[in-house]
Amino acid sequence: MTLTTEQAAWFAETFERLVANVGQAVLGKSHVVRLAFTAMLAEGHVLLEDAPGTGKTSLARALAATVQGTNSRIQFTPDLLPSDVTGVTIYDQKSQRFEFHKGPIFANIVLADEINRASPKTQSALLEVMEESRVTVDGVTYEAGRPFMVMATQNPIEQAGTYRLPEAQLDRFLIKTSIGYPDHASTVQLLGGAAVKDRSRDLAPIITTHAVAEMADLAAQNHVDPAILEYISRLCEETRNAPETRLGVSVRGAIAMVRAAKVWAAADGRNFVLPDDVKELAGVVWTHRFVMDPEAEFAGVTAERVLDRVLGEVAAPQSRAGV
């Protein structure tokens, strides 16, 4: 069953309402908000590489408020333990039973603040839940629910005392982007409302978490022509074969692109994916998955530069409307 034209129109209208609602709390960042909702509806996760004070926490809270969901914030530090993230099983003497106390990972939107400050052991606590939306503690599996999205942040400036994110974990982030500082007009508007500490508290929910899950299921039905699937596969192969990279886009990365492109197309009111959808999303979906060759990196070659060359060399299929 594929997405109908009427369903695509409803999806696009609802998507715009969600973005506009969050835009009341996160001013002047509609593109970033669109990317965040794309990740949510593609059932993926977002990595924000940004300086402090750019509104990362506000974005997470606004997303949760808009979909009537829960949110939690985990401050990653070197002494944080995996059980501090997932939860712990405690023996209750009164009931004489072991009870599982859920950790902050059990929320619809989880803000993992400065994720690169925790040890690799603690970071690994996120691997299962980010991939399978479930947590296994003491042999018992607990579902994280829907929607579920991890929004992780890392500071690109202060690198002292941080741990580099493993490639396996980076590969689990659907999108990597940054919010950045607001423009002049948005900054003036923010300063004018400085008395309001948290704009997300005043946001009214647009839809329920159940409706978000339905939207995700609808987007998954969006049509992708076999020619576009072949195009995505060829792009991934070229990133792996590029002399400047040691590791290109994985199969997980290719699947992530298909999922994101389906949502991106539906958000534009289309029930089919175009090559332009792939090109628009390539930078945020793929570049963080590259492992550059040290010599090429020393020479100043970036993942963005390699991707731009690959996009220019691999011919895109001729788009046919309605397929």
Legacy VTK file of the C-alpha trace (Angstrom):
# vtk DataFile Version 3.0
C-alpha trace
ASCII
DATASET POLYDATA
POINTS 323 float
0.000 0.000 0.000
1.438 3.368 -1.069
0.805 6.891 0.120
-2.118 8.530 -1.702
-2.172 12.101 -3.004
-4.749 13.080 -0.372
-2.669 11.561 2.416
0.444 13.363 1.166
-1.433 16.687 1.174
-2.640 16.094 4.737
0.870 15.072 5.787
2.390 18.262 4.342
-0.236 20.474 5.996
0.251 18.825 9.390
4.030 18.935 9.018
3.938 22.693 8.388
1.726 23.211 11.444
4.236 21.285 13.575
7.165 23.327 12.261
5.309 26.618 12.754
4.415 25.695 16.321
8.010 24.907 17.285
9.051 28.085 15.467
7.304 30.090 18.181
9.905 28.847 20.683
12.930 28.435 18.390
12.950 31.621 16.340
14.370 31.835 12.819
15.402 28.174 12.572
12.648 26.610 10.469
15.100 24.526 8.409
16.611 22.931 11.511
13.123 22.308 12.906
12.110 20.648 9.629
15.168 18.400 9.852
14.330 17.491 13.457
10.759 16.535 12.546
12.065 14.625 9.531
14.257 12.567 11.851
11.370 12.028 14.265
8.964 10.849 11.550
11.666 8.695 9.967
12.152 7.212 13.460
15.762 8.291 13.609
17.954 10.450 15.832
19.685 13.823 15.600
23.221 14.897 16.503
23.617 18.639 17.067
27.154 19.991 17.009
26.806 23.464 18.422
28.235 26.001 20.812
26.459 26.495 24.160
23.451 28.783 24.295
22.046 28.216 20.815
18.714 26.731 21.909
19.289 22.977 21.835
17.325 22.332 25.025
14.548 24.669 23.897
14.285 22.754 20.628
13.930 19.412 22.403
11.291 20.757 24.785
9.379 22.461 21.983
9.317 19.267 19.916
7.975 17.284 22.862
5.361 19.920 23.702
4.172 20.083 20.094
3.500 16.332 19.883
2.149 16.109 23.450
5.062 13.882 24.412
7.515 13.542 27.258
11.068 14.827 27.287
14.116 14.250 29.442
17.613 15.673 29.610
20.728 13.690 30.431
23.872 15.664 31.198
26.696 13.399 30.054
29.751 13.580 32.311
32.849 11.373 32.710
31.409 9.706 35.827
28.006 8.901 34.279
27.200 5.170 34.368
25.164 3.159 31.819
22.531 2.476 34.506
22.133 6.250 34.938
20.862 6.287 31.359
18.872 3.077 30.976
17.691 2.492 34.548
18.411 -0.096 37.207
16.794 -3.133 38.800
16.348 -2.772 42.570
15.177 -5.332 45.102
12.081 -4.168 46.959
12.119 -5.719 50.443
8.460 -4.884 50.981
7.204 -6.829 47.966
10.222 -9.176 47.954
10.555 -8.676 44.220
13.025 -7.045 41.881
11.601 -3.909 40.311
12.958 -2.042 37.316
13.274 1.708 37.773
13.309 3.303 34.340
16.051 5.750 33.495
15.721 9.053 31.615
16.080 7.255 28.284
12.387 6.340 28.553
10.930 9.522 27.075
9.676 10.552 23.654
12.411 13.157 23.196
15.700 12.537 25.002
18.286 15.319 25.047
21.723 13.762 25.526
23.693 16.898 26.383
27.417 16.890 25.580
27.339 13.210 24.774
31.060 13.141 23.997
31.934 13.913 27.632
30.859 10.454 28.820
33.058 7.386 28.571
32.630 4.990 25.628
31.106 2.458 28.050
28.305 4.868 28.949
27.844 5.944 25.342
27.396 2.298 24.395
24.283 2.194 26.603
22.559 4.118 23.811
23.451 1.742 20.982
20.613 -0.747 21.467
17.892 1.765 22.207
18.856 4.002 19.279
18.786 1.114 16.839
15.893 -0.976 18.149
13.929 1.439 20.405
14.208 -0.917 23.333
16.421 -1.452 26.375
17.610 -4.762 27.805
18.473 -4.770 31.514
19.274 -7.980 33.399
17.968 -10.031 30.492
14.579 -8.288 30.392
13.615 -6.119 27.409
11.655 -2.882 27.796
10.183 -0.980 24.841
10.976 2.726 24.539
7.673 3.557 22.852
6.789 5.754 19.872
7.823 8.323 18.971
11.318 7.979 20.359
14.170 10.263 19.375
17.556 10.975 20.869
18.840 14.506 20.328
22.501 14.434 21.246
24.725 17.494 21.436
28.438 17.990 21.393
30.460 21.176 21.727
32.832 21.654 18.761
34.973 24.140 20.700
35.824 22.584 24.069
37.363 19.200 23.278
39.440 18.794 26.459
38.268 15.800 28.472
35.956 14.508 25.743
35.736 11.141 24.019
35.352 10.874 20.273
32.063 9.234 19.325
32.654 5.741 17.909
31.807 5.239 14.235
29.172 2.656 15.219
27.382 5.295 17.279
27.723 8.072 14.702
26.182 5.721 12.166
23.055 5.469 14.327
22.320 9.171 14.023
20.035 9.766 11.077
20.937 13.450 10.835
23.815 15.606 12.005
23.304 19.348 11.877
23.673 22.513 13.942
21.243 25.176 15.086
23.656 28.091 14.980
23.058 31.562 16.295
19.832 33.334 15.308
19.812 36.147 12.768
19.670 39.794 13.819
15.871 40.128 13.712
15.320 36.903 15.675
17.919 37.957 18.249
16.158 41.284 18.790
12.838 39.442 19.201
14.422 37.065 21.731
15.891 39.970 23.696
12.502 41.663 23.730
11.013 38.589 25.409
13.939 37.956 27.756
11.554 37.791 30.707
10.245 34.483 29.346
12.841 31.885 30.301
11.277 28.945 28.464
9.132 29.709 25.426
8.282 26.034 24.970
6.106 26.046 28.101
3.536 28.205 26.340
3.256 25.950 23.293
-0.033 24.162 22.749
0.189 20.591 21.396
-0.705 20.184 17.730
-1.077 16.403 17.611
-0.697 13.437 19.937
2.132 10.945 20.073
-0.254 8.365 18.608
-0.815 10.631 15.592
2.960 11.029 15.202
3.303 7.251 15.006
0.571 7.215 12.345
2.403 9.905 10.369
5.598 7.859 10.564
3.742 4.819 9.232
2.280 6.920 6.399
5.680 8.300 5.420
7.116 4.783 5.341
4.606 3.977 2.579
5.848 6.775 0.318
6.942 5.571 -3.105
10.616 5.387 -4.077
11.307 4.494 -7.689
13.871 1.690 -8.226
15.976 4.140 -10.244
16.331 6.368 -7.176
17.234 3.372 -5.018
19.960 2.536 -7.542
21.079 6.183 -7.465
21.400 6.108 -3.665
23.323 2.836 -3.828
25.757 4.218 -6.429
26.354 7.356 -4.372
27.174 5.249 -1.318
29.541 3.041 -3.320
31.363 6.084 -4.654
31.877 7.482 -1.153
33.473 4.169 -0.163
35.679 4.102 -3.262
36.823 7.714 -2.898
40.605 7.863 -2.291
40.113 10.509 0.403
37.985 8.259 2.607
38.793 5.217 4.664
35.134 4.593 5.335
32.213 5.837 3.304
28.463 5.566 3.722
27.339 2.243 5.169
24.264 0.246 4.234
22.625 1.658 7.368
23.383 5.109 5.989
21.768 4.223 2.663
18.647 2.964 4.440
18.613 6.132 6.543
18.582 8.209 3.360
15.596 6.297 1.968
13.660 6.768 5.195
14.508 10.469 5.446
13.754 11.127 1.766
10.311 9.545 2.125
9.456 11.951 4.951
11.024 14.938 3.165
8.958 14.243 0.046
5.728 13.744 2.022
6.398 17.007 3.880
6.459 18.660 0.450
3.055 17.166 -0.371
4.382 14.471 -2.712
3.685 10.746 -2.654
6.920 9.998 -4.472
10.614 10.754 -3.884
12.691 12.854 -6.278
16.481 12.831 -6.792
16.488 16.393 -5.457
15.268 15.064 -2.100
18.376 12.907 -1.913
20.638 15.809 -2.868
19.067 18.149 -0.307
19.486 15.654 2.518
22.855 14.160 1.544
24.943 16.562 3.611
23.080 16.145 6.910
22.424 12.416 6.506
25.787 11.231 5.218
28.831 13.407 5.954
29.088 12.439 9.647
29.434 8.803 8.572
32.665 9.411 6.663
36.024 8.416 8.091
38.546 10.518 6.221
42.023 9.376 5.248
44.491 11.140 7.598
46.642 12.436 4.729
43.635 13.845 2.890
42.337 15.377 6.095
45.716 16.962 6.773
45.622 18.408 3.256
42.334 20.115 4.087
39.920 17.777 2.322
36.566 17.607 4.100
33.718 15.109 3.981
31.493 17.832 2.515
33.957 18.366 -0.323
34.101 14.649 -1.127
30.314 14.386 -1.080
29.921 17.402 -3.369
32.271 15.790 -5.876
30.428 12.463 -5.719
27.061 14.177 -6.209
28.510 15.944 -9.241
29.992 12.805 -10.786
27.092 10.366 -10.322
24.297 11.149 -12.750
20.879 11.479 -11.143
17.991 9.577 -12.758
15.496 11.576 -14.752
12.619 12.347 -12.404
9.150 11.373 -13.472
6.340 13.073 -11.629
3.896 10.762 -9.963
6.161 7.730 -9.709
LINES 1 324
323 0 1 2 3 4 5 6 7 8 9 10 11 12 13 14 15 16 17 18 19 20 21 22 23 24 25 26 27 28 29 30 31 32 33 34 35 36 37 38 39 40 41 42 43 44 45 46 47 48 49 50 51 52 53 54 55 56 57 58 59 60 61 62 63 64 65 66 67 68 69 70 71 72 73 74 75 76 77 78 79 80 81 82 83 84 85 86 87 88 89 90 91 92 93 94 95 96 97 98 99 100 101 102 103 104 105 106 107 108 109 110 111 112 113 114 115 116 117 118 119 120 121 122 123 124 125 126 127 128 129 130 131 132 133 134 135 136 137 138 139 140 141 142 143 144 145 146 147 148 149 150 151 152 153 154 155 156 157 158 159 160 161 162 163 164 165 166 167 168 169 170 171 172 173 174 175 176 177 178 179 180 181 182 183 184 185 186 187 188 189 190 191 192 193 194 195 196 197 198 199 200 201 202 203 204 205 206 207 208 209 210 211 212 213 214 215 216 217 218 219 220 221 222 223 224 225 226 227 228 229 230 231 232 233 234 235 236 237 238 239 240 241 242 243 244 245 246 247 248 249 250 251 252 253 254 255 256 257 258 259 260 261 262 263 264 265 266 267 268 269 270 271 272 273 274 275 276 277 278 279 280 281 282 283 284 285 286 287 288 289 290 291 292 293 294 295 296 297 298 299 300 301 302 303 304 305 306 307 308 309 310 311 312 313 314 315 316 317 318 319 320 321 322
